[in-house]
């Protein structure tokens, strides 16, 4: 996503479990490598009744991912 001259790497996923989420994080880090960025954003849409929503910052290797679960 390009916004006001800056480029942001954003991945959108539907929550399908922890293993699927980890693959999404890995996919996002690969995009970050390709675009030479250190920080990306992952938005997970979780339709479970007992979901845990919120925003957290995680490290995957040398990359930072801001993950939001909605």
C-alpha positions as YAML, in Angstrom:
chain: A
units: angstrom
residues:
- id: 1
  name: UNK
  ca: [0.00, 0.00, 0.00]
- id: 2
  name: UNK
  ca: [1.35, 3.43, -0.91]
- id: 3
  name: UNK
  ca: [0.20, 6.39, 1.16]
- id: 4
  name: UNK
  ca: [1.53, 9.94, 0.89]
- id: 5
  name: UNK
  ca: [4.80, 8.84, -0.63]
- id: 6
  name: UNK
  ca: [5.42, 6.02, 1.87]
- id: 7
  name: UNK
  ca: [5.09, 2.33, 1.20]
- id: 8
  name: UNK
  ca: [3.49, 0.00, 3.76]
- id: 9
  name: UNK
  ca: [3.39, -3.79, 3.49]
- id: 10
  name: UNK
  ca: [0.01, -5.10, 4.73]
- id: 11
  name: UNK
  ca: [-1.24, -8.69, 4.71]
- id: 12
  name: UNK
  ca: [-4.93, -9.51, 5.29]
- id: 13
  name: UNK
  ca: [-5.89, -12.98, 6.51]
- id: 14
  name: UNK
  ca: [-8.91, -14.84, 7.82]
- id: 15
  name: UNK
  ca: [-8.05, -16.61, 11.10]
- id: 16
  name: UNK
  ca: [-7.87, -20.36, 10.50]
- id: 17
  name: UNK
  ca: [-5.72, -21.38, 13.44]
- id: 18
  name: UNK
  ca: [-2.23, -20.83, 14.80]
- id: 19
  name: UNK
  ca: [-0.42, -22.82, 12.12]
- id: 20
  name: UNK
  ca: [-2.12, -20.88, 9.33]
- id: 21
  name: UNK
  ca: [-1.32, -17.63, 11.14]
- id: 22
  name: UNK
  ca: [2.37, -18.54, 11.39]
- id: 23
  name: UNK
  ca: [2.46, -19.21, 7.65]
- id: 24
  name: UNK
  ca: [0.92, -15.75, 7.12]
- id: 25
  name: UNK
  ca: [3.63, -14.18, 9.28]
- id: 26
  name: UNK
  ca: [6.31, -16.00, 7.26]
- id: 27
  name: UNK
  ca: [4.68, -14.87, 4.01]
- id: 28
  name: UNK
  ca: [4.68, -11.27, 5.24]
- id: 29
  name: UNK
  ca: [8.39, -11.44, 6.16]
- id: 30
  name: UNK
  ca: [9.11, -12.65, 2.63]
- id: 31
  name: UNK
  ca: [7.26, -9.61, 1.24]
- id: 32
  name: UNK
  ca: [9.25, -7.38, 3.60]
- id: 33
  name: UNK
  ca: [12.50, -8.87, 2.31]
- id: 34
  name: UNK
  ca: [11.40, -8.32, -1.29]
- id: 35
  name: UNK
  ca: [10.52, -4.66, -0.68]
- id: 36
  name: UNK
  ca: [13.53, -4.06, 1.64]
- id: 37
  name: UNK
  ca: [11.37, -3.14, 4.64]
- id: 38
  name: UNK
  ca: [11.80, -4.01, 8.32]
- id: 39
  name: UNK
  ca: [8.22, -3.47, 9.48]
- id: 40
  name: UNK
  ca: [4.92, -4.85, 8.17]
- id: 41
  name: UNK
  ca: [1.30, -5.15, 9.20]
- id: 42
  name: UNK
  ca: [-0.90, -8.25, 9.50]
- id: 43
  name: UNK
  ca: [-4.66, -7.91, 9.92]
- id: 44
  name: UNK
  ca: [-6.43, -11.15, 10.89]
- id: 45
  name: UNK
  ca: [-10.19, -11.40, 10.74]
- id: 46
  name: UNK
  ca: [-11.31, -13.84, 13.45]
- id: 47
  name: UNK
  ca: [-14.94, -14.94, 13.47]
- id: 48
  name: UNK
  ca: [-14.65, -17.23, 16.54]
- id: 49
  name: UNK
  ca: [-17.01, -16.53, 19.45]
- id: 50
  name: UNK
  ca: [-14.18, -16.52, 22.04]
- id: 51
  name: UNK
  ca: [-11.62, -14.63, 19.99]
- id: 52
  name: UNK
  ca: [-8.91, -12.52, 21.55]
- id: 53
  name: UNK
  ca: [-8.90, -9.18, 19.74]
- id: 54
  name: UNK
  ca: [-6.26, -6.49, 19.89]
- id: 55
  name: UNK
  ca: [-3.02, -5.23, 18.46]
- id: 56
  name: UNK
  ca: [0.41, -6.57, 19.30]
- id: 57
  name: UNK
  ca: [3.90, -6.16, 17.95]
- id: 58
  name: UNK
  ca: [5.91, -9.31, 17.31]
- id: 59
  name: UNK
  ca: [9.37, -10.10, 15.99]
- id: 60
  name: UNK
  ca: [9.91, -12.71, 13.29]
- id: 61
  name: UNK
  ca: [13.61, -13.01, 12.69]
- id: 62
  name: UNK
  ca: [14.86, -9.46, 12.10]
- id: 63
  name: UNK
  ca: [11.43, -8.17, 11.03]
- id: 64
  name: UNK
  ca: [8.76, -6.44, 13.12]
- id: 65
  name: UNK
  ca: [5.11, -7.27, 12.49]
- id: 66
  name: UNK
  ca: [2.26, -5.25, 13.91]
- id: 67
  name: UNK
  ca: [-0.56, -7.78, 14.14]
- id: 68
  name: UNK
  ca: [-4.18, -6.78, 14.63]
- id: 69
  name: UNK
  ca: [-6.89, -9.35, 15.32]
- id: 70
  name: UNK
  ca: [-10.42, -8.12, 14.66]
...
